[in-house]
Amino acid sequence: MTAPVGIQRKRTKGWRMPANTVSVTRPGPLGNPFRVDVFGLDQSIAMHQVWLETETAAALGYEGAEAERLDAMRAEVMRLLPGLRGKNLACTCPEPAPYERDRCHRAFLLKLANAAGTD
């Protein structure tokens, strides 16, 4: 069995998402809520990772209704995470070049979904 990978979702005519692939783009529940156009690529990826590793959006400085919204979104991501195990994840971010790290939130979702002991 091949290890799951990140795939660049394309909007070109005729492109189809490969089998065994789940979209993790916005506006879906698995999209990164920390927008690249607001925070920049590296910061939005880092914020996404911290958000999933902690129990509350307060760790990122969010309060009130926005924190509650992000906490509810996080709970949904964590509920969906087991279903991503063994699946490729597609986002509009470019795929990394050989030997480069994947600069997309899908890389951390892949890691979490396929971690040893994940049910």
N, C-alpha and C positions, 0 to 999 in steps of 0.2 A: 504494500500500500504506500502510495506517495504522500509525503507530508503536505498538509495544506499550505497554500501560498496566498499572498496578496496579489490582486489583479486590478489593473486600471480599467475602470468602467468607461466605455467610450460612447459617444453619441453619433458616430459615423453611420451612414446608411449601410444596412446589412449586418452590422455588428450584433452579435448575440452573446449574452452572458453564458459562460461555459457551464456545463453540468456540474452539480455539487458546489455551486457558488451562491453566496448570499450577499445581497447589497447592504453596505453599511454607510450609505450616503444620507445626507439630510434630504428631505424632512423626516425620514424614518426614525424609529426609536433608537437605532444603532449609530446614527450620525453623530459626529462630534459637535456638541452644542457650543463650543468655543471657536468662534469663526476666525478663519485665517485673515480675512480682510480687516478684522478688528485687532487681533492680537499678534499677527504674524504666524508663519508656519511653525517654527520651533516652539514658540510660547504656547500656541494652541494645542500642540501635541503634548507638551509637558503638563498643561492644565488638565487635559483629558486623563492622563495617567494618574495624576494626584487625585482627581475627582473619583476615579474608580477604585483607588487604593484606600480611600478614607470613607468614613461613615457619613460625612456631612459636607455640604458645599461651604460650610463655614470655614473649612480648612483653606479655602481659596479666597476668603474674605467676603463671601456673599452673606447677606442677611435677609430676614423677612420673607416676603412672597417669592422673591427670586431664588433664595436658598431652598425654600419649600418646593418650588418647581423643579430645580435641579436635583434635589433629593429624590423626588418622585420619578424623575427620568432615570436616575442612577438605579433605583430599585427595579425599574423595568429592564434596563440593560442586564443587571445581574440575574434577573429571572430568565432572560432569553439566552444568556451565555452558554449554558449546557447544550443547547440546540445548535451551537456553532461548532462544536467539537468535530474535527475531521473535515470541515467544510472550508473551501476557499472563500476569501472575503474580498469583495469588490468595492472600490471607492474611486472617485474621479481623480484622486492624486496620482501622479505618475508612479510607475513601478521603478524601483531602484535599479541602478546600473549594477552589473556584476560586482560583488564584493563591497557594495555600499549598503548602509542601513536603510531600511524603509522609513522614509520621513512622512508617515501617515498614521493616523490613529488606528488603522486596521492592524498594524503590526502588534500593538499592545493587546488588541482584542484577540488576535490569533494566539498570542502567548498565553493569555488568561484562559481562553477556551480549551486549549490543548495542554495545559499544565497537568503534570502527573497527579492523579487523584481526583481530577475534575469529573463529576458525575453528570 
